[in-house]
Amino acid sequence: IGGTAAWADENNPPAENPGATVLNTPICYKPVDVLKLYKLDVAGLFEWPAGSAQMWTEVAPNNAIAQGATHVYVETNFERDEAPLVTFREVGLFVGLVLEPGAPVFGVVLPNQVTSPGVLEALDNRPPTQRYIDKVDTVSLMFAF
């Protein structure tokens, strides 16, 4: 997650920059907890994004091509105080993140524990989310592949 600076209109985040390679002001990085493959399906049981009426059906990884999977869904939870208690506006998915020697392999890592964030595969600009010690934040993305 990242993006501590306010948007010009906090309720209407700017469009994502398709050329972006990093987050604005990275806050922390965490491995995904959930990774699933989906295909658009009017008879699907999973609506994404919420309230959009776009329905999706999960596809097993070993059947992804035959079943026509077109999107990847990822999700992770930030438990109470495991990550900085700040406001964030960006969610990104990185592949190939390289940690500094001695950094924790699992869980949250801070920007100073990262040698290279790797490749930014997906980025989502959002209205601000304030993290609180008594709250679990679930962040998720779905993107085409």
Residue pairs with C-beta under 8 A, 6 or more apart in sequence:
1 23
1 26
1 27
1 28
1 78
1 83
1 88
1 90
1 91
1 92
1 139
2 23
2 24
2 25
2 26
2 27
2 88
2 89
2 90
2 92
3 23
3 24
3 25
3 27
3 88
3 89
3 90
3 125
4 24
4 25
4 27
4 86
4 87
4 88
4 89
5 24
5 25
5 89
6 89
6 128
7 13
7 14
7 89
7 125
7 127
7 128
8 14
10 127
10 128
11 127
12 127
13 89
13 125
13 126
13 127
14 125
15 125
16 123
16 124
16 125
17 123
20 120
20 123
21 119
21 120
22 117
22 120
23 90
23 92
23 117
23 120
23 123
24 90
26 111
26 114
26 117
27 83
27 84
27 86
27 88
27 111
28 83
28 84
28 108
28 109
28 110
28 111
29 94
29 97
29 108
29 109
29 110
29 111
29 114
29 117
30 76
30 78
30 83
30 107
30 108
30 109
31 76
31 106
31 107
32 74
32 75
32 76
32 93
33 75
33 76
33 77
34 73
34 74
34 75
34 76
34 140
35 72
35 73
35 74
36 58
36 72
36 73
37 58
37 59
37 60
37 61
37 64
37 69
37 71
37 72
37 73
38 44
38 46
38 48
38 56
38 57
38 58
38 59
38 69
38 70
38 71
38 72
38 73
38 142
39 56
39 57
39 59
39 67
39 68
39 69
39 70
39 71
40 54
40 55
40 56
40 70
40 71
41 55
41 56
41 57
42 55
43 55
43 57
44 55
44 56
44 57
45 55
45 56
45 57
46 55
46 56
46 57
46 58
47 53
47 54
47 55
47 56
48 54
48 56
48 73
48 142
49 142
56 71
56 73
56 142
59 67
59 68
59 69
60 67
63 69
70 144
70 145
71 142
71 143
71 144
71 145
72 142
72 143
72 145
73 140
73 141
73 142
74 93
74 122
74 140
74 141
74 142
75 138
75 139
75 140
75 141
76 138
76 139
76 140
77 136
77 137
77 138
77 139
78 108
78 131
78 136
78 137
78 138
78 139
79 136
80 133
80 134
80 135
80 136
81 133
82 107
82 108
83 108
83 131
84 110
84 131
85 131
85 132
85 133
86 130
86 131
87 128
87 129
87 130
87 131
88 126
88 128
88 129
88 131
89 125
89 126
89 127
89 128
89 129
90 123
90 124
90 125
90 126
91 123
91 124
91 126
91 139
91 140
91 141
92 120
92 122
92 123
92 124
93 120
93 121
93 122
93 123
93 141
93 143
94 117
94 118
94 119
94 120
94 121
95 118
95 119
95 121
96 116
96 118
96 119
97 114
97 116
97 117
97 118
98 114
98 115
98 116
98 118
99 105
99 109
99 113
99 114
99 115
100 112
100 113
100 114
100 115
103 109
103 113
103 114
104 113
121 143
122 141
122 143
124 141
129 137
131 137
